[in-house]
Amino acid sequence: MFPVISSSPETSLMLGGLVMYHFRFDHVTHREDGAESRRSSFGAVAAYTFKNQIITNLWPNLYVQGETWNIGGSLEGILFPNTLYAVGPDSAKESEEDYTDRAFILKANVTRQIVSALRAGAHFIGVHSDLRDIEPGGLIDTGAIPGSDGGFAIGVGPRLLWDDRDRDMAPTRGSRLAMLATFHDGVLGSDYDYSSFVLDLRHYVPLPREHVLAVQAYAKLGRGDVPFQNMPPLGGDSRLRGFFAGRYKDKHMFALQTEYRVPVLYWRFGGTVFGGLGNVAGAVDELDLLDPRFAGGFGLRYRLNPDDGVNIRADFAATNEGDFGFYLSLGEAF
């Protein structure tokens, strides 16, 4: 069990506890190519932030028959005072309004190895959102934005995955290429009818002296009346650090980011520099690739577990709009 001390612009200081357990689900220890198979894991966290937010999460990640089957998901409960900005790439800072989201989120996925590192399967997501402490006359109060009524958003869909990374946490080589679609429909009990499509491409290049160059291209496209809670945001602790998560959000989003990682500077300490660009839009043909938002920065790492590459990371980031962010968390951004 580890204490949780975390920080981000969205949460301020976060304190809590984390349990992380790594194990082998069965006796198969190596893949067909002779490489050691990845170990299964189970995690649980409970935390409280200085913005009066409460976060609880349970997540299993099981590898069965070596890596033939992968079963994962999460069960999350949050009480989360938050800030909403108007949607779109030209959202003004003055459009901000406060609200509180009490939500329960269930995710589940299963994939099976098809050939080599190619996997295919399906996933499920169920979200129940209850909005409180809404500002009178704002976007939520007037119902001017989808998702204002809260309720259920339930979806299922297929997923296709190529993953030949050497490990899940802090990979040093290989690629993870994921494509998935999610269809939310009233037949499933969803209060919202919409769909989303995600393309997530990550590649890790090993360099001399154990340095690593990591690159990610990410796009999420929406169709229908996507609730604002499910619109893809720029910012946060994983994509375009420096922007407040949700400062820019809309139906469609793209982001490209890269990170240069130095695993050992002294003892268990390492470092990184990173940068990225991205944008959002209400329609695919409106995505402005020539005038994106920019963010970048540097970070320090402390290796908790040398075998699994689990790091505590501290990142300092800035944006082209003059915003700054400090992030203290567990695990790499991507």
C-alpha atoms as a printed R data frame, in Angstrom:
    type eleno elety resid chain resno       x       y       z
1   ATOM     1    CA   MET     A     1   0.000   0.000   0.000
2   ATOM     2    CA   PHE     A     2   1.269   3.467  -0.916
3   ATOM     3    CA   PRO     A     3   0.202   6.926   0.221
4   ATOM     4    CA   VAL     A     4  -1.196   9.078  -2.590
5   ATOM     5    CA   ILE     A     5   0.102  12.625  -2.841
6   ATOM     6    CA   SER     A     6  -0.934  14.140  -6.141
7   ATOM     7    CA   SER     A     7  -1.544  17.527  -7.689
8   ATOM     8    CA   SER     A     8  -3.008  19.051 -10.850
9   ATOM     9    CA   PRO     A     9  -4.797  22.278 -11.777
10  ATOM    10    CA   GLU     A    10  -8.098  20.340 -11.794
11  ATOM    11    CA   THR     A    11  -7.743  18.913  -8.269
12  ATOM    12    CA   SER     A    12  -5.197  21.034  -6.383
13  ATOM    13    CA   LEU     A    13  -3.456  18.854  -3.785
14  ATOM    14    CA   MET     A    14  -4.801  15.303  -3.519
15  ATOM    15    CA   LEU     A    15  -4.209  12.973  -0.567
16  ATOM    16    CA   GLY     A    16  -5.200   9.339  -0.272
17  ATOM    17    CA   GLY     A    17  -4.121   5.717  -0.394
18  ATOM    18    CA   LEU     A    18  -3.238   3.334  -3.231
19  ATOM    19    CA   VAL     A    19  -3.039  -0.441  -3.318
20  ATOM    20    CA   MET     A    20  -1.272  -2.023  -6.312
21  ATOM    21    CA   TYR     A    21  -0.756  -5.762  -6.620
22  ATOM    22    CA   HIS     A    22   1.055  -7.534  -9.477
23  ATOM    23    CA   PHE     A    23   0.677 -11.267 -10.011
24  ATOM    24    CA   ARG     A    24   0.401 -14.047 -12.562
25  ATOM    25    CA   PHE     A    25  -3.128 -15.263 -13.200
26  ATOM    26    CA   ASP     A    26  -1.946 -18.722 -14.278
27  ATOM    27    CA   HIS     A    27   1.234 -20.757 -14.712
28  ATOM    28    CA   VAL     A    28   2.021 -19.494 -18.229
29  ATOM    29    CA   THR     A    29   5.045 -17.199 -17.869
30  ATOM    30    CA   HIS     A    30   6.167 -16.716 -21.481
31  ATOM    31    CA   ARG     A    31   4.592 -15.779 -24.777
32  ATOM    32    CA   GLU     A    32   4.830 -17.865 -27.935
33  ATOM    33    CA   ASP     A    33   7.793 -15.768 -29.128
34  ATOM    34    CA   GLY     A    34   9.720 -16.701 -25.987
35  ATOM    35    CA   ALA     A    35   9.474 -13.299 -24.306
36  ATOM    36    CA   GLU     A    36   8.245 -13.124 -20.726
37  ATOM    37    CA   SER     A    37   4.502 -12.479 -20.599
38  ATOM    38    CA   ARG     A    38   3.206  -9.417 -18.807
39  ATOM    39    CA   ARG     A    39   1.916  -9.838 -15.286
40  ATOM    40    CA   SER     A    40  -1.655  -9.156 -14.220
41  ATOM    41    CA   SER     A    41  -2.410  -6.370 -11.784
42  ATOM    42    CA   PHE     A    42  -5.098  -5.047  -9.480
43  ATOM    43    CA   GLY     A    43  -5.298  -1.502  -8.204
44  ATOM    44    CA   ALA     A    44  -7.476   0.441  -5.802
45  ATOM    45    CA   VAL     A    45  -7.340   4.094  -4.799
46  ATOM    46    CA   ALA     A    46  -9.306   6.413  -2.539
47  ATOM    47    CA   ALA     A    47  -8.436  10.091  -2.393
48  ATOM    48    CA   TYR     A    48  -9.623  13.510  -1.249
49  ATOM    49    CA   THR     A    49  -8.548  16.810  -2.764
50  ATOM    50    CA   PHE     A    50  -8.223  20.341  -1.406
51  ATOM    51    CA   LYS     A    51 -11.055  21.294  -3.789
52  ATOM    52    CA   ASN     A    52 -13.364  18.996  -1.790
53  ATOM    53    CA   GLN     A    53 -13.350  16.311  -4.461
54  ATOM    54    CA   ILE     A    54 -13.662  12.630  -3.561
55  ATOM    55    CA   ILE     A    55 -12.339   9.953  -5.923
56  ATOM    56    CA   THR     A    56 -12.499   6.169  -5.538
57  ATOM    57    CA   ASN     A    57 -11.449   3.662  -8.184
58  ATOM    58    CA   LEU     A    58 -10.940  -0.102  -8.529
59  ATOM    59    CA   TRP     A    59  -9.284  -1.535 -11.631
60  ATOM    60    CA   PRO     A    60  -8.218  -5.077 -12.590
61  ATOM    61    CA   ASN     A    61  -5.975  -5.849 -15.571
62  ATOM    62    CA   LEU     A    62  -5.761  -9.602 -16.113
63  ATOM    63    CA   TYR     A    63  -3.627 -11.549 -18.580
64  ATOM    64    CA   VAL     A    64  -4.903 -15.113 -18.965
65  ATOM    65    CA   GLN     A    65  -3.086 -17.990 -20.675
66  ATOM    66    CA   GLY     A    66   0.044 -15.902 -20.948
67  ATOM    67    CA   GLU     A    67  -1.232 -12.977 -22.983
68  ATOM    68    CA   THR     A    68  -3.887 -14.858 -24.995
69  ATOM    69    CA   TRP     A    69  -6.694 -13.087 -23.149
70  ATOM    70    CA   ASN     A    70  -6.697  -9.639 -21.572
71  ATOM    71    CA   ILE     A    71  -9.582  -8.647 -19.304
72  ATOM    72    CA   GLY     A    72  -9.700  -5.183 -17.787
73  ATOM    73    CA   GLY     A    73 -11.881  -2.346 -16.641
74  ATOM    74    CA   SER     A    74 -12.593  -0.069 -13.718
75  ATOM    75    CA   LEU     A    75 -15.277   0.919 -11.237
76  ATOM    76    CA   GLU     A    76 -15.064   4.568 -10.262
77  ATOM    77    CA   GLY     A    77 -17.099   6.785  -7.994
78  ATOM    78    CA   ILE     A    78 -16.546  10.540  -7.800
79  ATOM    79    CA   LEU     A    79 -17.932  13.593  -6.075
80  ATOM    80    CA   PHE     A    80 -16.248  16.243  -8.143
81  ATOM    81    CA   PRO     A    81 -16.671  20.032  -7.972
82  ATOM    82    CA   ASN     A    82 -15.537  21.136 -11.424
83  ATOM    83    CA   THR     A    83 -15.481  23.974 -13.947
84  ATOM    84    CA   LEU     A    84 -17.259  24.000 -17.303
85  ATOM    85    CA   TYR     A    85 -16.257  26.236 -20.198
86  ATOM    86    CA   ALA     A    86 -18.247  26.850 -23.359
87  ATOM    87    CA   VAL     A    87 -17.503  24.239 -26.025
88  ATOM    88    CA   GLY     A    88 -15.422  24.905 -29.121
89  ATOM    89    CA   PRO     A    89 -11.912  26.044 -30.058
90  ATOM    90    CA   ASP     A    90 -12.727  29.701 -29.403
91  ATOM    91    CA   SER     A    91 -14.151  29.203 -25.914
92  ATOM    92    CA   ALA     A    92 -13.590  32.293 -23.765
93  ATOM    93    CA   LYS     A    93 -12.192  32.059 -20.242
94  ATOM    94    CA   GLU     A    94 -15.065  34.266 -19.112
95  ATOM    95    CA   SER     A    95 -17.510  31.473 -20.028
96  ATOM    96    CA   GLU     A    96 -16.513  29.401 -17.004
97  ATOM    97    CA   GLU     A    97 -19.140  28.172 -14.574
98  ATOM    98    CA   ASP     A    98 -18.857  25.910 -11.550
99  ATOM    99    CA   TYR     A    99 -20.820  22.742 -10.881
100 ATOM   100    CA   THR     A   100 -20.489  19.466  -9.000
101 ATOM   101    CA   ASP     A   101 -20.725  16.061 -10.646
102 ATOM   102    CA   ARG     A   102 -21.578  12.998  -8.586
103 ATOM   103    CA   ALA     A   103 -20.907  10.108 -10.948
104 ATOM   104    CA   PHE     A   104 -20.461   6.354 -11.036
105 ATOM   105    CA   ILE     A   105 -18.486   4.945 -13.960
106 ATOM   106    CA   LEU     A   106 -18.205   1.280 -14.884
107 ATOM   107    CA   LYS     A   107 -15.838   0.190 -17.670
108 ATOM   108    CA   ALA     A   108 -15.116  -3.329 -18.874
109 ATOM   109    CA   ASN     A   109 -13.178  -4.704 -21.818
110 ATOM   110    CA   VAL     A   110 -11.950  -8.030 -23.109
111 ATOM   111    CA   THR     A   111  -9.589  -8.771 -26.002
112 ATOM   112    CA   ARG     A   112  -8.154 -11.959 -27.420
113 ATOM   113    CA   GLN     A   113  -4.898 -12.431 -29.249
114 ATOM   114    CA   ILE     A   114  -5.525 -12.977 -32.966
115 ATOM   115    CA   VAL     A   115  -1.996 -13.278 -34.308
116 ATOM   116    CA   SER     A   116   1.285 -11.995 -32.905
117 ATOM   117    CA   ALA     A   117   0.554  -8.676 -31.080
118 ATOM   118    CA   LEU     A   118  -2.834  -8.138 -32.772
119 ATOM   119    CA   ARG     A   119  -5.829  -8.336 -30.436
120 ATOM   120    CA   ALA     A   120  -9.574  -7.890 -30.965
121 ATOM   121    CA   GLY     A   121 -12.511  -7.703 -28.599
122 ATOM   122    CA   ALA     A   122 -15.246  -5.524 -27.159
123 ATOM   123    CA   HIS     A   123 -15.816  -3.021 -24.395
124 ATOM   124    CA   PHE     A   124 -18.630  -1.578 -22.266
125 ATOM   125    CA   ILE     A   125 -19.020   1.745 -20.496
126 ATOM   126    CA   GLY     A   126 -21.798   2.831 -18.199
127 ATOM   127    CA   VAL     A   127 -21.922   6.271 -16.602
128 ATOM   128    CA   HIS     A   128 -24.509   7.754 -14.263
129 ATOM   129    CA   SER     A   129 -24.108  11.478 -13.684
130 ATOM   130    CA   ASP     A   130 -25.953  13.636 -11.141
131 ATOM   131    CA   LEU     A   131 -25.193  17.358 -11.464
132 ATOM   132    CA   ARG     A   132 -25.406  19.594  -8.406
133 ATOM   133    CA   ASP     A   133 -24.476  23.106  -7.222
134 ATOM   134    CA   ILE     A   134 -25.267  24.480 -10.683
135 ATOM   135    CA   GLU     A   135 -24.772  28.189 -11.369
136 ATOM   136    CA   PRO     A   136 -28.115  29.918 -12.103
137 ATOM   137    CA   GLY     A   137 -28.435  31.096 -15.698
138 ATOM   138    CA   GLY     A   138 -25.438  29.124 -16.926
139 ATOM   139    CA   LEU     A   139 -25.128  26.590 -19.734
140 ATOM   140    CA   ILE     A   140 -26.147  23.702 -17.486
141 ATOM   141    CA   ASP     A   141 -29.002  25.502 -15.730
142 ATOM   142    CA   THR     A   142 -30.566  26.605 -19.037
143 ATOM   143    CA   GLY     A   143 -30.026  23.236 -20.741
144 ATOM   144    CA   ALA     A   144 -27.992  24.907 -23.475
145 ATOM   145    CA   ILE     A   145 -25.499  22.038 -23.624
146 ATOM   146    CA   PRO     A   146 -26.099  18.275 -23.974
147 ATOM   147    CA   GLY     A   147 -25.610  16.450 -20.684
148 ATOM   148    CA   SER     A   148 -27.221  19.185 -18.560
149 ATOM   149    CA   ASP     A   149 -29.796  16.738 -17.182
150 ATOM   150    CA   GLY     A   150 -27.229  14.168 -16.089
151 ATOM   151    CA   GLY     A   151 -28.583  10.617 -16.193
152 ATOM   152    CA   PHE     A   152 -27.243   7.473 -17.849
153 ATOM   153    CA   ALA     A   153 -24.821   7.214 -20.765
154 ATOM   154    CA   ILE     A   154 -24.391   3.529 -21.611
155 ATOM   155    CA   GLY     A   155 -22.435   2.256 -24.588
156 ATOM   156    CA   VAL     A   156 -20.813  -0.827 -26.129
157 ATOM   157    CA   GLY     A   157 -18.551  -1.361 -29.095
158 ATOM   158    CA   PRO     A   158 -15.652  -3.207 -30.707
159 ATOM   159    CA   ARG     A   159 -11.965  -2.605 -30.167
160 ATOM   160    CA   LEU     A   160  -8.912  -3.536 -32.204
161 ATOM   161    CA   LEU     A   161  -5.469  -3.385 -30.661
162 ATOM   162    CA   TRP     A   162  -1.853  -3.947 -31.654
163 ATOM   163    CA   ASP     A   163   0.366  -4.004 -28.574
164 ATOM   164    CA   ASP     A   164   3.955  -5.272 -28.659
165 ATOM   165    CA   ARG     A   165   5.324  -3.019 -25.895
166 ATOM   166    CA   ASP     A   166   7.731  -4.578 -23.437
167 ATOM   167    CA   ARG     A   167   5.519  -3.575 -20.482
168 ATOM   168    CA   ASP     A   168   2.369  -1.641 -19.641
169 ATOM   169    CA   MET     A   169   3.940   0.831 -17.227
170 ATOM   170    CA   ALA     A   170   6.650   3.084 -18.679
171 ATOM   171    CA   PRO     A   171   7.349   1.104 -21.891
172 ATOM   172    CA   THR     A   172  10.829   1.356 -23.381
173 ATOM   173    CA   ARG     A   173  10.147  -0.146 -26.831
174 ATOM   174    CA   GLY     A   174   7.335  -1.246 -29.113
175 ATOM   175    CA   SER     A   175   3.973   0.194 -30.123
176 ATOM   176    CA   ARG     A   176   0.401   0.355 -28.932
177 ATOM   177    CA   LEU     A   177  -2.089   1.079 -31.727
178 ATOM   178    CA   ALA     A   178  -5.733   1.115 -30.626
179 ATOM   179    CA   MET     A   179  -8.968   1.690 -32.532
180 ATOM   180    CA   LEU     A   180 -12.346   1.549 -30.839
181 ATOM   181    CA   ALA     A   181 -15.913   2.615 -31.418
182 ATOM   182    CA   THR     A   182 -18.604   3.115 -28.777
183 ATOM   183    CA   PHE     A   183 -22.327   3.243 -29.518
184 ATOM   184    CA   HIS     A   184 -24.671   4.707 -26.909
185 ATOM   185    CA   ASP     A   185 -28.320   3.893 -27.461
186 ATOM   186    CA   GLY     A   186 -31.630   3.941 -25.625
187 ATOM   187    CA   VAL     A   187 -31.948   0.194 -26.202
188 ATOM   188    CA   LEU     A   188 -29.098  -0.225 -23.693
189 ATOM   189    CA   GLY     A   189 -30.785   2.050 -21.172
190 ATOM   190    CA   SER     A   190 -28.851   5.160 -22.184
191 ATOM   191    CA   ASP     A   191 -30.497   8.572 -21.903
192 ATOM   192    CA   TYR     A   192 -28.295   9.781 -24.772
193 ATOM   193    CA   ASP     A   193 -27.982   8.510 -28.335
194 ATOM   194    CA   TYR     A   194 -24.529   9.190 -29.735
195 ATOM   195    CA   SER     A   195 -21.364   7.435 -30.838
196 ATOM   196    CA   SER     A   196 -17.649   8.026 -30.571
197 ATOM   197    CA   PHE     A   197 -14.595   6.743 -32.422
198 ATOM   198    CA   VAL     A   198 -11.065   6.734 -31.000
199 ATOM   199    CA   LEU     A   199  -7.688   6.293 -32.675
200 ATOM   200    CA   ASP     A   200  -4.771   6.122 -30.235
201 ATOM   201    CA   LEU     A   201  -1.290   5.520 -31.711
202 ATOM   202    CA   ARG     A   202   1.750   5.254 -29.415
203 ATOM   203    CA   HIS     A   203   5.302   4.330 -30.293
204 ATOM   204    CA   TYR     A   204   8.387   3.983 -28.091
205 ATOM   205    CA   VAL     A   205  11.885   4.208 -29.558
206 ATOM   206    CA   PRO     A   206  14.780   2.861 -27.454
207 ATOM   207    CA   LEU     A   207  17.859   5.086 -27.621
208 ATOM   208    CA   PRO     A   208  21.413   4.704 -26.314
209 ATOM   209    CA   ARG     A   209  21.989   4.634 -22.537
210 ATOM   210    CA   GLU     A   210  18.390   3.496 -21.964
211 ATOM   211    CA   HIS     A   211  16.894   6.789 -23.091
212 ATOM   212    CA   VAL     A   212  13.430   6.552 -24.695
213 ATOM   213    CA   LEU     A   213  11.580   8.685 -27.237
214 ATOM   214    CA   ALA     A   214   7.789   8.314 -26.826
215 ATOM   215    CA   VAL     A   215   5.301   9.622 -29.414
216 ATOM   216    CA   GLN     A   216   1.504   9.642 -29.337
217 ATOM   217    CA   ALA     A   217  -1.122  10.643 -31.909
218 ATOM   218    CA   TYR     A   218  -4.670  10.709 -30.561
219 ATOM   219    CA   ALA     A   219  -8.012  11.532 -32.136
220 ATOM   220    CA   LYS     A   220 -11.572  11.171 -30.861
221 ATOM   221    CA   LEU     A   221 -14.567  11.890 -33.069
222 ATOM   222    CA   GLY     A   222 -18.180  12.141 -31.939
223 ATOM   223    CA   ARG     A   223 -21.534  11.870 -33.674
224 ATOM   224    CA   GLY     A   224 -24.932  12.849 -32.319
225 ATOM   225    CA   ASP     A   225 -25.729  14.780 -29.144
226 ATOM   226    CA   VAL     A   226 -22.588  14.033 -27.163
227 ATOM   227    CA   PRO     A   227 -23.034  15.051 -23.483
228 ATOM   228    CA   PHE     A   228 -20.433  17.556 -22.363
229 ATOM   229    CA   GLN     A   229 -19.149  15.098 -19.732
230 ATOM   230    CA   ASN     A   230 -18.068  12.761 -22.571
231 ATOM   231    CA   MET     A   231 -16.667  15.333 -24.988
232 ATOM   232    CA   PRO     A   232 -12.912  14.830 -25.480
233 ATOM   233    CA   PRO     A   233 -10.961  17.560 -23.663
234 ATOM   234    CA   LEU     A   234  -7.573  19.043 -24.307
235 ATOM   235    CA   GLY     A   235  -5.460  19.302 -21.202
236 ATOM   236    CA   GLY     A   236  -5.269  17.348 -17.972
237 ATOM   237    CA   ASP     A   237  -2.398  15.174 -16.791
238 ATOM   238    CA   SER     A   238  -2.141  12.981 -19.921
239 ATOM   239    CA   ARG     A   239  -2.708  15.109 -23.055
240 ATOM   240    CA   LEU     A   240  -1.366  18.648 -23.491
241 ATOM   241    CA   ARG     A   241  -0.355  19.118 -19.886
242 ATOM   242    CA   GLY     A   242  -0.592  22.799 -18.968
243 ATOM   243    CA   PHE     A   243  -4.165  23.286 -20.134
244 ATOM   244    CA   PHE     A   244  -6.928  22.843 -17.580
245 ATOM   245    CA   ALA     A   245  -8.748  19.609 -18.514
246 ATOM   246    CA   GLY     A   246 -11.841  20.738 -20.391
247 ATOM   247    CA   ARG     A   247 -10.620  24.265 -21.034
248 ATOM   248    CA   TYR     A   248 -11.212  23.315 -24.665
249 ATOM   249    CA   LYS     A   249 -13.610  20.504 -25.514
250 ATOM   250    CA   ASP     A   250 -16.011  19.609 -28.319
251 ATOM   251    CA   LYS     A   251 -17.307  16.628 -30.293
252 ATOM   252    CA   HIS     A   252 -13.997  16.181 -32.113
253 ATOM   253    CA   MET     A   253 -10.433  16.427 -30.851
254 ATOM   254    CA   PHE     A   254  -6.929  15.622 -32.041
255 ATOM   255    CA   ALA     A   255  -3.613  15.768 -30.201
256 ATOM   256    CA   LEU     A   256  -0.013  14.969 -31.075
257 ATOM   257    CA   GLN     A   257   2.629  14.825 -28.357
258 ATOM   258    CA   THR     A   258   6.132  13.552 -27.806
259 ATOM   259    CA   GLU     A   259   8.306  12.950 -24.778
260 ATOM   260    CA   TYR     A   260  12.032  12.336 -24.329
261 ATOM   261    CA   ARG     A   261  12.658  10.193 -21.259
262 ATOM   262    CA   VAL     A   262  15.923   9.772 -19.364
263 ATOM   263    CA   PRO     A   263  15.307   6.878 -16.951
264 ATOM   264    CA   VAL     A   264  18.276   7.391 -14.645
265 ATOM   265    CA   LEU     A   265  19.873  10.694 -13.723
266 ATOM   266    CA   TYR     A   266  20.901   9.632 -10.228
267 ATOM   267    CA   TRP     A   267  19.963   6.483  -8.285
268 ATOM   268    CA   ARG     A   268  16.216   6.020  -9.001
269 ATOM   269    CA   PHE     A   269  15.661   9.544 -10.295
270 ATOM   270    CA   GLY     A   270  15.082  10.318 -13.963
271 ATOM   271    CA   GLY     A   271  13.841  13.173 -16.108
272 ATOM   272    CA   THR     A   272  11.846  14.071 -19.192
273 ATOM   273    CA   VAL     A   273  11.028  16.905 -21.558
274 ATOM   274    CA   PHE     A   274   7.747  16.927 -23.473
275 ATOM   275    CA   GLY     A   275   5.632  18.937 -25.878
276 ATOM   276    CA   GLY     A   276   2.413  18.656 -27.811
277 ATOM   277    CA   LEU     A   277  -0.222  20.343 -29.929
278 ATOM   278    CA   GLY     A   278  -3.914  19.799 -30.518
279 ATOM   279    CA   ASN     A   279  -7.330  21.311 -31.137
280 ATOM   280    CA   VAL     A   280 -11.073  20.687 -30.891
281 ATOM   281    CA   ALA     A   281 -14.031  21.359 -33.199
282 ATOM   282    CA   GLY     A   282 -17.751  20.724 -33.593
283 ATOM   283    CA   ALA     A   283 -17.267  19.123 -37.028
284 ATOM   284    CA   VAL     A   284 -14.418  17.166 -38.555
285 ATOM   285    CA   ASP     A   285 -13.964  19.614 -41.449
286 ATOM   286    CA   GLU     A   286 -13.652  22.446 -38.905
287 ATOM   287    CA   LEU     A   287 -10.624  20.955 -37.101
288 ATOM   288    CA   ASP     A   288  -7.941  23.597 -37.540
289 ATOM   289    CA   LEU     A   289  -4.649  21.780 -37.975
290 ATOM   290    CA   LEU     A   290  -2.808  24.982 -38.917
291 ATOM   291    CA   ASP     A   291  -3.618  26.946 -35.757
292 ATOM   292    CA   PRO     A   292  -3.485  24.422 -32.886
293 ATOM   293    CA   ARG     A   293  -2.985  24.918 -29.156
294 ATOM   294    CA   PHE     A   294   0.551  24.240 -27.881
295 ATOM   295    CA   ALA     A   295   1.870  23.027 -24.538
296 ATOM   296    CA   GLY     A   296   5.158  21.664 -23.231
297 ATOM   297    CA   GLY     A   297   7.415  21.345 -20.242
298 ATOM   298    CA   PHE     A   298   9.771  19.135 -18.283
299 ATOM   299    CA   GLY     A   299   9.483  16.638 -15.487
300 ATOM   300    CA   LEU     A   300  11.259  14.585 -12.844
301 ATOM   301    CA   ARG     A   301  10.732  10.863 -12.187
302 ATOM   302    CA   TYR     A   302  11.265   8.609  -9.177
303 ATOM   303    CA   ARG     A   303  11.263   4.865  -9.903
304 ATOM   304    CA   LEU     A   304   9.156   3.045  -7.299
305 ATOM   305    CA   ASN     A   305   9.628  -0.418  -8.751
306 ATOM   306    CA   PRO     A   306  12.635  -1.054 -11.022
307 ATOM   307    CA   ASP     A   307  11.138  -4.297 -12.365
308 ATOM   308    CA   ASP     A   308   7.796  -2.884 -13.541
309 ATOM   309    CA   GLY     A   309   8.941   0.637 -14.304
310 ATOM   310    CA   VAL     A   310   6.355   2.291 -12.043
311 ATOM   311    CA   ASN     A   311   7.283   5.968 -11.617
312 ATOM   312    CA   ILE     A   312   6.147   8.867  -9.520
313 ATOM   313    CA   ARG     A   313   6.189  11.817 -11.892
314 ATOM   314    CA   ALA     A   314   6.346  15.542 -11.275
315 ATOM   315    CA   ASP     A   315   5.684  17.615 -14.405
316 ATOM   316    CA   PHE     A   316   5.882  21.360 -14.957
317 ATOM   317    CA   ALA     A   317   4.024  22.559 -18.065
318 ATOM   318    CA   ALA     A   318   3.144  25.806 -19.847
319 ATOM   319    CA   THR     A   319   0.882  26.644 -22.793
320 ATOM   320    CA   ASN     A   320   1.030  29.107 -25.671
321 ATOM   321    CA   GLU     A   321  -1.769  31.038 -23.922
322 ATOM   322    CA   GLY     A   322   0.302  31.701 -20.814
323 ATOM   323    CA   ASP     A   323  -1.269  29.041 -18.575
324 ATOM   324    CA   PHE     A   324   0.863  26.907 -16.271
325 ATOM   325    CA   GLY     A   325   0.322  23.562 -14.615
326 ATOM   326    CA   PHE     A   326   2.052  21.375 -12.043
327 ATOM   327    CA   TYR     A   327   1.272  17.661 -12.038
328 ATOM   328    CA   LEU     A   328   2.277  15.123  -9.413
329 ATOM   329    CA   SER     A   329   0.990  11.621 -10.097
330 ATOM   330    CA   LEU     A   330   1.752   7.931 -10.554
331 ATOM   331    CA   GLY     A   331   2.710   6.485 -13.952
332 ATOM   332    CA   GLU     A   332   3.640   8.076 -17.250
333 ATOM   333    CA   ALA     A   333   1.228  10.276 -19.209
334 ATOM   334    CA   PHE     A   334   1.141   7.793 -22.104
